[in-house]
Amino acid sequence: MTAEEIIATIVTAVLLVVGCLGVIVPILPGSLLIVVGLLVWAFTVQAVEGWTVLVVGSVLAVAGMAASAVLTGTRLKRRQIPNRSLLFAAVGAVVGLFVIPVVGIFVGFFVGLLLSETARQRDLRTALESSWVALKAAGLGIVVEFACALAASTVFVLGVLTLVVTA
């Protein structure tokens, strides 16, 4: 491997790690960073391994994003949680991010959703139930997307090993 390929491999590995963390803590566009990292590596190494890793890894990352959105959206629609409540949850998540380090995004999401659902339903118990369902749906989406992000990262590691061994 050339020095340029080694640097691209390191940069891609960093992007994959940050991307995986971005899936768990949705401040960064996790799966998107993974695709960008794979794209950088494929264009740098200009080998069959690079293009294969790009295609397979990108399919996994995009599938994770799509599955997360579909799973979360389906559960929220089934529970009839309106977009307005989700908007309040998103605002709460942003506020929570700055107020409580690390877990604030999740606490803020829950509190924002709970306040909106309490105002909408006029019943704290029902609002707690729907907020809990929404939190579990978001958690399931994160788990599925994270699994796909790890699979895409594994494809990258296998591609690097293959490229090094066959060189």
N, C-alpha and C positions, 0 to 999 in steps of 0.2 A: 504494500500500500504506500502511496505517496504521502508527503506531508499534508497536502491539501485534503486528501481522502481521510486521513487520520483526524484532522481538525473538524471536517464535516461530520465524521462519526461521533466525535465528542459533543459537538453542538447538537446533533440530532438526539443523542442520548439525554442531554440536558433538557431539550424540548419535550422529549417523551416523559421524563420524570415530572417536569412542571405540568405537562398536560394531564398526567394521571392525578396529580394533586389538584389540578383545576377542576377535574370531574367531581372530586370529593368536596372541595370547598369552591363552590361555583362563583369565584371572583374572576378567574381567568377562563377563557374559552378552551377548556381542556381538550376535547376531541379535535377541535380545529388546530390547536398547537401540534398535536400528534401528526395530523395530515401534513402540516407545513414542514415538520421535521423530516418526515419520510420523503417529502418532495425534494428538500434540500439534499438529502443523502443520495437519492436516485440520480439527480442531475449532476452531482459531483462525481460519483463513482462511474457513471455511464457504463454499467454492466447489466447483464441479464438479472443478476441477483438484486440489484438496486430497483429495477423496474418491477420485478416480481414482488418485492417487499412493499413498494409503493402501492401497487394495485391491491394486494391482499390486505395489507395494513389499513389502507384507506377505506376499503369495503367494511372491515371490522369496525373502524372508528365511526363511520357514517351510520352503520347499522346500530351501533350503540346509542348514538344521538337519537336516531329515529325511534328505536324501541323505547328509550326513556320518555320521549315526548308522547308516544302513543299510549304506553302503559299509564303514565301520569294523567294524561288528558282523559282517557277512558274512565278511569276511576273517579276523577273529579266530575265528569259529566254524569256518571251514574249516580253520584251523590247530589247532583244539581247545584254545585257550587258555582256561582256566577263569576264572570271575569272581573267584575268590580271588586269582589272579595280578594281575588288573586292579585289585583293591583295594590290593594292595601297591604297584602302580605309581602309583596315585593318592596314596597316603601318601608315596611317594618324591617325587612331583611337588611336593607341598606343602612337604616338607622342603627340597627343592632350590630352591624359590622363595625361601626365606629364607636359604639358605646361599650360593648363587651367583646374583648379580643377572642379570636378563634371560634367560639361557639355562638357569638352574637348574631350571625347571619341566620342560624336556625331558630334561635330564641325570638329574634325580631320577626321572622317569617310567621312563626306560630302566634305571637302576640298580635301582629297586624291582622292576620286572618281571623283570629278569635274575636277581636274587637269588631271587625266588619260583619262577621257572621252573627254576633250577638245583637248588633244594631238591626240587621236584616231579619232575623228570626224572632227577636224579642224573647229568647229563652236561652239562658246560659248553658243548660245541659245539652240541648240540641246543638248549640254552637260549638261546645266542646267536642261533641261526637264528630261533627263534620270537619272541624279543624284537625282532629286526630286522624281522620281518614285522609285528609289532604296531606298531612305530614308523612304518613305511612306511604302514600302514593309517591310523593317526592323522593322518599328514601328508597323505595323499590326502583324508581327510575335511575337514581344515582348508582345503586348496586349493579344494575344491568349495564349501564354505560361504563362503569369502572371495570367490570369484567371484560368488556369488549376492548377497552383501552389497554388493559394488561395483555390481552391476546395480541393486539396490534404491536405492542412493545416486544412481546415474545417473538413475533414474526421478524421484527427488526434484528433482534439478537441472533436468531438463527441465520438470517441473511448475512450478517457481519461475519459470523463464524464460517459460513459457506464460502464467502468471498476470500477470507483469509486463508482457509485451508486449500482452496483450489488455485490460489495465486502462486 
